[in-house]
């Protein structure tokens, strides 16, 4: 295989904050979609250590109910990707409405993995709660052993990042944290 000139990036492809992906009213409307539904409790342990403890609800495309969320996110992510990462994307997986109560968290992980997760290219998390409604629950990114920045988000703000980038949500120490998570897929990287 011959060597070629690489595309030059004007940034490091890590996380980026997007302000106001959804309005406060839209955030409340999304949170309300969990009513009358039982949560899926997601708990993962490795040996005797908790890796994940959250309640979640899957949101599927549904005309007149959730289609506006998928359409809004598609526009935001498509525009942002065109200006930055320029990944080849072909769609969005089902959305995950995630609810963290006091004591819940999600340890270090990457969203790109095997099987159904192997085509994930971009991940996005939108904070639906007001920041004063909970303590802890910070989304952090792993840069090195000494540097794990947290991203301050207002209600409706999003953070978008390549799905291979290691991140976590620290333990919620008070209140409740709601977020909307999406994964954007595409053909294998080449």
KEKE-3310 file (N, C-alpha, C; in steps of 0.2 Angstrom, whole numbers, plus 5000, padded with zeros to 4 digits):
npx = (5004:5003:5010:5001:4997:4991:4974:4973:4969:4961:4959:4959:4952:4942:4931:4917:4907:4890:4880:4863:4856:4843:4828:4823:4810:4808:4817:4810:4799:4804:4809:4797:4792:4795:4785:4773:4780:4790:4806:4821:4833:4849:4863:4880:4893:4910:4920:4919:4916:4906:4902:4892:4877:4861:4845:4835:4827:4821:4820:4811:4809:4794:4780:4773:4776:4790:4797:4801:4811:4821:4823:4827:4839:4846:4848:4856:4867:4871:4875:4885:4894:4898:4905:4916:4921:4918:4914:4909:4892:4877:4866:4856:4856:4843:4837:4842:4835:4841:4842:4848:4849:4852:4867:4869:4878:4890:4904:4921:4921:4920:4910:4911:4912:4911:4900:4884:4887:4898:4898:4897:4900:4900:4895:4883:4878:4865:4861:4847:4841:4840:4855:4856:4848:4854:4868:4885:4887:4894:4899:4914:4929:4942:4958:4972:4981:4982:4973:4957:4945:4930:4914:4906:4889:4874:4856:4849:4861:4873:4885:4897:4906:4919:4915:4924:4930:4935:4925:4915:4901:4900:4896:4880:4877:4867:4850:4842:4847:4844:4847:4849:4854:4863:4869:4878:4879:4889:4897:4911:4926:4939)
npy = (4994:5011:5026:5041:5058:5064:5070:5086:5091:5104:5103:5094:5078:5076:5079:5090:5104:5108:5121:5124:5113:5108:5117:5123:5119:5109:5100:5096:5091:5079:5072:5069:5059:5047:5044:5033:5021:5007:5008:5002:4994:4997:4989:4986:4975:4973:4960:4964:4977:4991:4996:5002:5010:5014:5020:5017:5022:5017:5026:5026:5029:5037:5042:5059:5058:5055:5059:5072:5074:5065:5071:5084:5082:5075:5086:5095:5086:5082:5095:5099:5089:5090:5102:5099:5084:5077:5064:5049:5046:5037:5036:5036:5027:5020:5031:5034:5038:5043:5041:5046:5043:5048:5041:5034:5030:5030:5021:5023:5021:5016:5020:5013:4997:4979:4969:4975:4988:4991:4999:5012:5029:5043:5050:5057:5067:5074:5086:5085:5089:5103:5111:5114:5105:5093:5086:5081:5069:5072:5074:5067:5066:5055:5060:5059:5051:5061:5071:5074:5081:5089:5093:5107:5109:5117:5116:5108:5109:5100:5087:5081:5068:5057:5040:5031:5038:5038:5040:5045:5046:5054:5049:5053:5063:5070:5073:5072:5067:5069:5063:5063:5051:5048:5038:5039:5031:5023:5017:5006:5012:5018)
npz = (5000:4995:5003:5007:5007:5022:5028:5034:5051:5059:5072:5087:5087:5098:5112:5110:5115:5113:5113:5119:5112:5114:5120:5136:5138:5129:5134:5146:5140:5134:5145:5151:5143:5149:5158:5164:5160:5163:5170:5163:5172:5173:5177:5180:5185:5189:5195:5211:5210:5205:5189:5182:5186:5182:5178:5163:5148:5132:5118:5103:5086:5083:5075:5077:5091:5095:5084:5081:5089:5085:5072:5075:5082:5072:5062:5070:5073:5060:5054:5063:5062:5048:5049:5057:5062:5051:5048:5039:5040:5043:5050:5065:5080:5091:5103:5120:5135:5149:5167:5181:5198:5215:5221:5209:5194:5180:5175:5169:5151:5134:5119:5107:5103:5101:5090:5090:5093:5085:5074:5078:5077:5081:5097:5107:5121:5129:5141:5151:5163:5174:5180:5193:5200:5204:5211:5209:5196:5185:5168:5162:5153:5148:5147:5151:5165:5174:5170:5169:5163:5167:5159:5160:5159:5153:5155:5142:5134:5124:5123:5111:5104:5097:5096:5101:5112:5129:5143:5157:5169:5184:5201:5206:5219:5225:5222:5205:5189:5172:5156:5138:5127:5112:5098:5083:5068:5055:5040:5041:5048:5036)
capx = (5000:5008:5009:4998:4996:4985:4970:4975:4964:4963:4958:4960:4945:4939:4924:4915:4901:4886:4875:4856:4853:4836:4826:4821:4803:4809:4820:4805:4794:4808:4809:4790:4791:4796:4779:4769:4784:4794:4813:4826:4838:4856:4869:4886:4898:4916:4922:4915:4916:4900:4904:4886:4870:4857:4839:4835:4821:4823:4815:4811:4806:4787:4777:4769:4778:4797:4800:4804:4818:4826:4824:4831:4846:4849:4850:4862:4873:4874:4878:4891:4899:4900:4910:4921:4924:4917:4914:4903:4887:4871:4860:4856:4853:4838:4839:4842:4833:4845:4840:4853:4847:4857:4871:4870:4884:4892:4911:4924:4919:4919:4903:4912:4914:4909:4893:4879:4891:4904:4898:4896:4906:4899:4891:4881:4874:4861:4859:4840:4840:4844:4861:4855:4843:4857:4875:4889:4884:4898:4902:4921:4933:4949:4964:4977:4980:4981:4969:4950:4941:4922:4911:4900:4883:4867:4850:4848:4867:4875:4893:4897:4913:4920:4912:4930:4933:4933:4921:4911:4897:4902:4891:4876:4877:4860:4845:4842:4850:4842:4851:4847:4860:4862:4875:4877:4883:4891:4901:4917:4932:4944)
capy = (5000:5017:5031:5046:5064:5064:5076:5090:5093:5110:5102:5087:5075:5074:5081:5097:5106:5112:5125:5124:5108:5109:5122:5120:5116:5103:5095:5094:5086:5073:5069:5067:5053:5041:5042:5026:5016:5005:5009:4996:4995:4995:4988:4981:4974:4969:4958:4967:4985:4994:5000:5006:5010:5019:5018:5020:5021:5017:5030:5024:5034:5037:5048:5063:5058:5056:5060:5078:5073:5063:5076:5090:5079:5074:5092:5097:5082:5083:5101:5099:5084:5093:5107:5096:5078:5075:5056:5046:5044:5035:5036:5036:5021:5022:5036:5032:5042:5040:5044:5044:5045:5048:5035:5030:5033:5026:5022:5024:5016:5019:5018:5009:4991:4974:4968:4981:4994:4992:5005:5019:5034:5049:5049:5063:5067:5081:5086:5087:5092:5109:5109:5115:5100:5088:5087:5076:5067:5076:5070:5068:5063:5053:5062:5055:5049:5067:5076:5071:5087:5088:5098:5111:5109:5120:5112:5108:5108:5093:5086:5076:5065:5051:5035:5028:5042:5036:5045:5043:5050:5053:5047:5058:5063:5073:5074:5067:5069:5066:5065:5060:5049:5045:5036:5040:5026:5024:5012:5005:5017:5016)
capz = (5000:4995:5007:5004:5011:5026:5028:5040:5055:5062:5079:5089:5087:5105:5113:5109:5118:5109:5117:5117:5107:5115:5124:5143:5137:5125:5139:5150:5136:5133:5151:5152:5139:5153:5162:5162:5157:5168:5168:5162:5177:5170:5182:5178:5190:5187:5201:5216:5208:5201:5184:5180:5189:5180:5175:5156:5144:5125:5114:5096:5081:5083:5072:5082:5098:5096:5077:5081:5093:5080:5067:5078:5083:5065:5060:5074:5072:5053:5053:5067:5059:5042:5050:5061:5061:5044:5047:5035:5044:5039:5054:5072:5084:5096:5109:5127:5140:5155:5173:5187:5205:5220:5221:5203:5190:5174:5176:5162:5146:5127:5116:5102:5105:5097:5088:5088:5094:5081:5069:5081:5076:5085:5103:5110:5127:5130:5148:5151:5169:5176:5184:5201:5202:5206:5213:5206:5189:5180:5162:5161:5148:5150:5143:5154:5172:5178:5167:5167:5163:5167:5155:5163:5154:5155:5153:5134:5131:5123:5121:5106:5104:5094:5101:5104:5117:5135:5147:5162:5173:5191:5205:5208:5226:5227:5217:5199:5183:5166:5149:5132:5123:5105:5094:5076:5065:5048:5037:5045:5046:5031)
cpx = (5004:5006:5006:4998:4990:4981:4973:4969:4966:4961:4959:4953:4943:4932:4923:4908:4897:4880:4868:4854:4845:4834:4824:4814:4804:4812:4815:4800:4798:4808:4802:4788:4792:4790:4775:4773:4788:4802:4817:4832:4844:4861:4874:4891:4904:4919:4917:4914:4910:4903:4898:4880:4866:4850:4838:4829:4823:4817:4816:4807:4798:4784:4772:4771:4786:4801:4804:4811:4823:4828:4828:4838:4850:4852:4856:4868:4876:4877:4885:4896:4902:4906:4916:4924:4924:4917:4908:4898:4881:4865:4861:4852:4847:4841:4838:4841:4836:4843:4845:4850:4853:4860:4872:4875:4885:4900:4914:4923:4920:4913:4905:4915:4912:4902:4889:4882:4897:4904:4896:4902:4906:4894:4889:4877:4871:4859:4851:4838:4843:4850:4860:4850:4847:4865:4879:4886:4887:4900:4909:4924:4940:4954:4970:4976:4979:4976:4962:4945:4933:4920:4905:4894:4877:4862:4849:4855:4869:4883:4893:4905:4913:4918:4918:4933:4931:4930:4917:4906:4898:4896:4887:4875:4871:4856:4845:4844:4847:4846:4848:4853:4859:4869:4873:4882:4885:4895:4908:4922:4936:4949)
cpy = (5006:5022:5037:5052:5063:5070:5079:5092:5099:5110:5095:5084:5072:5077:5088:5098:5110:5115:5125:5119:5108:5114:5119:5117:5110:5098:5092:5089:5079:5069:5066:5060:5046:5039:5036:5021:5014:5006:5002:4998:4992:4995:4983:4981:4971:4967:4961:4975:4986:4998:5005:5005:5015:5016:5021:5018:5022:5021:5028:5029:5033:5043:5052:5063:5059:5058:5067:5078:5071:5068:5082:5088:5078:5080:5095:5093:5083:5089:5102:5095:5087:5098:5105:5090:5075:5067:5055:5043:5042:5034:5036:5030:5024:5026:5032:5038:5040:5044:5041:5047:5045:5041:5031:5034:5028:5027:5023:5018:5020:5016:5013:5003:4986:4974:4974:4987:4996:4997:5012:5023:5040:5047:5056:5062:5074:5081:5089:5091:5099:5107:5110:5110:5093:5090:5081:5075:5071:5071:5072:5064:5061:5055:5059:5054:5055:5072:5072:5077:5085:5094:5101:5112:5113:5115:5113:5108:5101:5093:5080:5074:5059:5045:5031:5032:5040:5041:5041:5048:5049:5051:5053:5058:5067:5074:5069:5071:5065:5068:5061:5058:5046:5043:5036:5035:5027:5018:5011:5010:5014:5021)
cpz = (5000:5001:5004:5009:5016:5026:5035:5044:5058:5070:5081:5090:5093:5106:5112:5112:5113:5113:5114:5111:5108:5120:5131:5142:5134:5130:5143:5146:5135:5139:5152:5148:5143:5157:5159:5159:5163:5165:5167:5167:5174:5175:5180:5183:5187:5194:5206:5215:5204:5196:5181:5184:5187:5178:5168:5153:5137:5122:5106:5092:5081:5081:5077:5089:5099:5089:5077:5085:5088:5074:5069:5079:5076:5062:5063:5073:5065:5052:5057:5064:5052:5043:5054:5059:5054:5043:5043:5040:5040:5043:5061:5075:5088:5101:5115:5132:5146:5161:5179:5193:5209:5221:5214:5199:5184:5174:5169:5157:5139:5124:5110:5104:5099:5095:5086:5089:5089:5076:5072:5080:5080:5091:5105:5116:5128:5138:5148:5157:5170:5181:5191:5204:5204:5207:5210:5198:5184:5174:5162:5156:5150:5145:5145:5161:5176:5176:5165:5168:5163:5162:5158:5157:5157:5153:5145:5131:5129:5122:5116:5105:5100:5099:5104:5110:5124:5139:5152:5165:5180:5195:5206:5215:5229:5221:5211:5193:5177:5160:5144:5128:5117:5102:5087:5072:5058:5046:5041:5043:5041:5031)
residu = (UNK:UNK:UNK:UNK:UNK:UNK:UNK:UNK:UNK:UNK:UNK:UNK:UNK:UNK:UNK:UNK:UNK:UNK:UNK:UNK:UNK:UNK:UNK:UNK:UNK:UNK:UNK:UNK:UNK:UNK:UNK:UNK:UNK:UNK:UNK:UNK:UNK:UNK:UNK:UNK:UNK:UNK:UNK:UNK:UNK:UNK:UNK:UNK:UNK:UNK:UNK:UNK:UNK:UNK:UNK:UNK:UNK:UNK:UNK:UNK:UNK:UNK:UNK:UNK:UNK:UNK:UNK:UNK:UNK:UNK:UNK:UNK:UNK:UNK:UNK:UNK:UNK:UNK:UNK:UNK:UNK:UNK:UNK:UNK:UNK:UNK:UNK:UNK:UNK:UNK:UNK:UNK:UNK:UNK:UNK:UNK:UNK:UNK:UNK:UNK:UNK:UNK:UNK:UNK:UNK:UNK:UNK:UNK:UNK:UNK:UNK:UNK:UNK:UNK:UNK:UNK:UNK:UNK:UNK:UNK:UNK:UNK:UNK:UNK:UNK:UNK:UNK:UNK:UNK:UNK:UNK:UNK:UNK:UNK:UNK:UNK:UNK:UNK:UNK:UNK:UNK:UNK:UNK:UNK:UNK:UNK:UNK:UNK:UNK:UNK:UNK:UNK:UNK:UNK:UNK:UNK:UNK:UNK:UNK:UNK:UNK:UNK:UNK:UNK:UNK:UNK:UNK:UNK:UNK:UNK:UNK:UNK:UNK:UNK:UNK:UNK:UNK:UNK:UNK:UNK:UNK:UNK:UNK:UNK:UNK:UNK:UNK:UNK:UNK:UNK)
# end
